[in-house]
Amino acid sequence: MPPHTHSHGPDPDAPPPSPETLTRRRRAVTLMLLLLVPVGLATVVGLVALWPGGEPTSAEQVAATFLPAGTTYADARVVSLQTLPCGEAGTGQATCATAVVEVLEGDGAGDYQQVDLSAEVVANGVGEGDTLVLTRDPGAEGGPDYQFADFERTTPIVVLAVAFALVVGAVARLRGLAALVGLAFAFFVLLRFVLPALLEGSSPTLVSLVGSAAIMFVVLYLAHGFSARTTTALVGTLFGLALVTVLGSVAVDVARLTGLTSEETIQLLTFDPTLDFSGLVIAGVVVAGLGVLNDVTITQASAIWQLNEVDPAMGWRQLYRRGMAVGRDHIASTVYTIVFAYAGAALPLLLLFEVYTQPAGVTLTSAAVAEEVIRTLVGAIALVLAVPVTTAVGAFFATAAGTAAGAAPERRLSGLRARFAR
């Protein structure tokens, strides 16, 4: 999901909040924690109950048999390259190559090996000095056998990652760095909990919901701080996640989506046919909605609390109406974001169907396209409904906290009036 930029932080030029405002905020957080603490405890219980074991899954065991025993991966530098025509009956329709490479790591470091490169690899511009990733089969007849696996891409990825971290830190400073820590935690949950639990055969719906809730509890507070605004956004985000899960389950069942619409899922099917591929569609919808739900809810929560600080006497209905005036503009822009994000991810698929000579209705309702359409619509519905829910939650707790915070001063004032009346 591409980033959706909005300003979520407090205005640095705004005056500091008054003691009465701080009191209302603390009271609102206390009230919301009465709701969030049980949800947090349920998330922890879900993590413990669904946490995967350390044993290899059935899919991992089968996948291991697709490569010779003891196969490892090693980087190798191209020392020389000799091209030759290849294709049907050697007609020269394509160009292949034989490369002499120097193994740079592993048991064979320093050895020189000859590797055949296919036309697809050569077409990407392989030259002397390039670094490739090779598979090494130590048990091959005649000695270790090396085969091309992929291009080495560590350097560009590391450079971009460092540049991203520097830009975020320079612009957003401590809050940006905290967001990066939250992102690292999110990947930890995905790699150590969500993906292994899915491969173990646990319910994709429960795994994705529990994992996403755990991510949001940590990421939101890390990136935006512990405040009434963030807590309001967390309530709205958790509602959105639950709604995505429910709507996704119903839509996948009614539309009879099998989830077997890509080469990756077909490959997984060969590894473990017992996996719940329809459930994986639901899990994908939930995980994909994390970022955009966070964006929408934190914006709405910020708008509500800013309005409440400007006019603490504003009632719930008026606060909700003014907050939704902001939310409607946000919905209009974010709907485009989520739709175009899914369209961009499915662009090769859309191009493939563009060349097919079949009616548009048949194309749109086919399994591959319908999966993306339903994924988009479910995410968009949850996104839109999260706006009024977050607005209502923020307005309710802001006014409730204001009433509670103002009750004590009013009682003291009544006591003074009684004394003077004597």
C-alpha angles and dihedrals in degrees: 000000000000120000117271109207124217134140109258103161127091117270107264090208093054117105116258114269118265122247089254090054092049090050091053091048093052091047091050092051090050091052093047092048088062085066100036100046094066090046090049092050090049089051091052091048089050092051092051094045096045100035107128123242124239097251119107112261124236091257092051092049092051093044089054090061092059090074127050115267113273095021113162135178126239137177116239133185120226109240099175136359130204118188125207136175117263138170134089109001090340093290092154095243090135138023124238128176146209113220131195108213137185113226108231103190145016130042092323097049110151095021122125116226137179116234129184116226123203125228092258091057094046091048089063091065108261113186142165113294095028119131120232134186113235134188115232120209106193094187099056118128110265095020138305114341122214125202133179112261106166147317118284108249104166096111100054092042093049092046092051092046092051091046090050092050092047093049093047092047094047095048104032096026116189093358091052092049089049089053089054090052088051090050090053089051090050091054090047091056092046095048100038101034117014101043098040091045090051090051090050089059099252117153107286090210095055094040094051093044095048093043093047092048091051090050093050094048090057103031098050095050093043094050100038106023131241104299143125090261093054093044090052090051091049091055091051093046093051089050090052092050092050091048092049090052094050096043092044092052092050094044095048091049096046094044091045094228111183096192090226097117105114140054089249095057091044088053090049089051090058090050097047121359091185093072116113100243094175087054090052088061089056092047090052091053092051095048092044091054096056099089100041093044090053090051095051098043097047090051093051093046091050092050093050095049093045090053091047092052092049092052114013090178092063110120126233096259095049092044090051093048093050092045092051090052086065093039095056091058090048092050092052092055098038095052088061089049096055095042095049091043091058091042090053092049091050096042096115089050091050090050090051092054091045090067093049116099098225134111117280091238091057091048095049093049096045115115097254097047095036090057091057093042093051091043089054096045095047091049092046094050092051090045094052095045092048089066099063091038093053090044092050093047092049093046093047097049093041092054093040091051091047091053093048093045092050095048096077096051089047091053091050091049091050089052092053091049090052092052093050090046089062 
